[in-house]
């Protein structure tokens, strides 16, 4: 299985039939530049599922209010004990929406690792060291336990925080259940979404899977001639 060349794309994003697609020497003919564009307006794109939440646009000092007054916003709300959030049988019994301030949910090979490292350079943000995807209910429970421990370790109350907590999961768009999890438990979480040129992304992700010996269809089945920007 060969390595995709970044020279395979024309300016309009279609493949030129005359250009080599696979390099016979097994090496890329050039560096695959990520061209990652992050939509940060106002530095974060918000998916809001509940209208009764209002989110401030400041970053990184994100604030969440829930029908409170200005005086309420100045009050310190202590960190609740874990038992008030998760029951012994693993049921979520409390409000956990405040635990996750933002999530990096770009597609795989679209700069999520870079963004995680960049945000962890400041003491005002904390992104979990590994990818953290809440694929099932048990994943949500595990998240609450881990992030409650992080709040204790970093001496953070429920509100107001001096550290904003996030996670990285570059596969959220692939699974409808993930979106439902955010809708149900984290309606006020801000999303950081990375975009990458589709040809560059295709080459990078194909090679990434290929290096791990994943069985993939030949690239000729995945690309082809384009007419008016559409594959034919």
C-alpha positions in Angstrom: 0.0 0.0 0.0 1.6 3.3 -1.1 1.7 6.7 0.3 -0.6 9.4 -1.1 1.2 12.4 -2.7 0.0 15.9 -1.8 0.5 16.8 -5.5 -2.6 14.9 -6.5 -5.0 17.8 -6.1 -5.6 20.7 -8.4 -6.5 24.1 -7.2 -10.2 23.3 -7.2 -9.7 20.3 -5.0 -10.3 17.7 -7.8 -7.8 15.1 -8.9 -6.0 15.5 -12.1 -5.9 12.2 -13.9 -2.4 12.9 -15.3 -0.9 13.5 -11.9 0.7 10.5 -10.0 -1.5 9.5 -7.1 0.8 7.0 -5.4 4.5 7.4 -5.0 6.2 4.1 -6.0 9.1 4.7 -3.6 6.7 4.6 -0.6 7.5 8.2 0.4 5.5 11.3 0.2 6.7 13.7 -2.5 6.3 16.6 -0.1 5.1 17.6 3.3 1.4 17.4 3.9 0.7 20.8 5.2 -2.2 20.8 7.6 -3.8 24.1 6.7 -5.8 23.9 9.8 -8.3 26.8 10.3 -9.9 27.1 13.6 -13.2 28.7 13.9 -12.8 30.8 17.0 -15.6 33.4 16.9 -15.4 34.7 19.5 -12.5 32.1 19.7 -15.1 29.3 20.2 -18.1 28.1 18.3 -20.9 27.3 20.7 -23.5 24.6 20.2 -26.3 25.7 22.5 -29.1 23.2 23.1 -30.8 24.9 26.0 -32.1 28.5 25.7 -32.1 29.1 29.5 -28.3 29.2 29.6 -26.5 32.4 28.7 -22.8 32.2 27.8 -20.3 35.0 28.0 -18.0 35.5 25.0 -14.8 36.1 26.9 -11.9 33.7 26.6 -10.4 32.0 28.5 -12.5 33.4 31.3 -15.7 31.7 30.2 -18.6 32.2 32.5 -21.9 30.5 32.8 -24.9 32.0 34.5 -28.2 30.3 34.9 -30.9 32.8 35.6 -28.9 34.6 38.3 -28.3 38.2 39.2 -25.0 40.2 39.0 -24.6 39.8 42.8 -25.1 36.0 42.4 -22.3 36.0 39.9 -19.9 37.3 42.5 -20.6 34.5 45.0 -18.4 31.5 45.2 -20.2 28.3 44.7 -18.2 25.5 46.3 -17.3 22.2 44.6 -20.1 19.7 45.4 -19.0 16.3 46.7 -18.8 13.6 44.1 -21.7 11.7 45.8 -24.0 14.5 44.8 -23.1 14.1 41.1 -22.8 10.3 40.7 -24.6 7.6 42.7 -22.9 4.5 43.9 -24.7 2.5 41.1 -23.2 4.8 38.5 -26.2 6.9 37.8 -25.7 10.7 37.2 -27.8 12.3 39.9 -26.6 16.0 39.8 -25.9 18.8 37.4 -22.5 18.2 35.7 -22.8 20.7 32.9 -20.4 23.1 34.7 -17.5 20.5 34.7 -16.7 20.8 31.0 -16.1 24.3 29.7 -14.9 23.5 26.2 -14.2 20.5 23.9 -11.8 20.2 20.9 -13.9 18.1 18.5 -12.2 18.5 15.2 -11.9 15.6 12.7 -9.0 13.2 13.1 -5.7 14.6 11.7 -7.0 18.1 11.8 -4.8 19.6 14.5 -6.5 18.5 17.7 -3.2 17.3 19.4 -1.6 20.7 18.5 -4.6 22.6 20.0 -4.5 20.5 23.1 -0.8 21.2 23.6 -1.2 24.9 22.9 -4.1 25.3 25.4 -2.1 23.4 28.1 0.7 26.0 27.9 -1.3 28.3 30.1 -2.3 27.7 33.7 -5.8 29.1 32.9 -6.8 26.1 30.8 -6.5 22.4 31.3 -7.1 19.7 28.7 -7.0 16.1 29.7 -3.6 14.5 28.7 -5.2 11.8 26.4 -8.1 11.8 24.0 -11.3 11.6 26.1 -14.4 10.5 24.2 -17.6 9.8 26.1 -19.0 7.0 23.8 -21.3 5.5 26.4 -23.0 6.4 29.7 -20.1 4.7 31.5 -17.8 7.1 29.8 -19.8 10.1 31.2 -19.6 8.6 34.7 -15.8 8.1 34.3 -15.5 11.7 33.0 -17.3 13.0 36.1 -15.0 11.1 38.5 -11.8 12.1 36.7 -12.7 15.8 36.3 -14.1 16.1 39.8 -10.6 14.9 40.9 -9.0 17.5 38.7 -11.1 20.2 40.2 -10.0 19.1 43.7 -6.4 18.9 42.6 -6.4 22.4 41.0 -8.4 23.8 43.9 -11.3 24.9 41.7 -14.8 25.6 43.0 -17.8 25.1 40.9 -18.0 28.8 40.2 -16.2 31.1 39.6 -13.2 29.1 38.2 -9.7 30.4 37.4 -9.1 27.3 35.3 -11.2 26.3 32.4 -11.5 22.5 31.8 -11.6 20.9 28.4 -11.1 17.6 26.5 -10.1 16.5 23.1 -12.1 14.0 21.1 -11.7 14.2 17.3 -14.5 11.8 16.4 -17.6 13.5 17.8 -18.9 14.3 14.3 -18.9 10.6 13.4 -21.2 9.5 16.1 -24.7 10.9 16.7 -24.7 9.5 20.3 -21.8 11.8 21.2 -23.8 14.9 20.2 -26.7 13.6 22.2 -24.4 13.2 25.2 -23.4 16.9 24.9 -27.0 17.9 24.5 -28.1 16.0 27.6 -25.2 16.6 30.0 -23.2 19.6 28.7 -25.5 22.0 26.9 -23.3 25.0 27.6 -20.0 23.5 26.6 -18.1 25.4 23.9 -16.8 23.5 20.9 -13.5 24.2 19.1 -13.8 22.7 15.6 -10.8 22.3 13.3 -11.1 22.4 9.6 -8.6 21.2 7.1 -8.3 21.2 3.3 -10.1 18.0 2.2 -7.3 16.8 -0.1 -4.6 17.3 2.5 -6.9 15.7 5.2 -7.6 12.7 2.9 -3.9 12.1 2.3 -3.0 12.5 6.0 -5.7 10.3 7.4 -5.3 7.6 4.7 -1.6 7.4 5.5 -2.3 7.4 9.2 -4.5 4.4 8.9 -2.2 2.7 6.4 0.7 2.9 8.8 -1.3 1.0 11.4 -2.0 -1.8 8.9 -5.7 -1.1 8.6 -7.2 -2.7 5.5 -8.2 0.1 3.2 -9.6 0.2 -0.3 -7.3 1.2 -3.1 -7.1 5.0 -3.4 -8.4 4.7 -7.0 -11.7 3.7 -5.5 -11.8 6.7 -3.3 -10.8 9.5 -5.7 -11.4 10.2 -9.4 -11.9 12.7 -12.1 -13.9 15.8 -11.2 -16.3 17.8 -13.4 -17.4 21.2 -12.2 -16.0 20.3 -8.8 -17.9 17.0 -8.5 -16.5 13.5 -8.6 -17.7 11.5 -11.6 
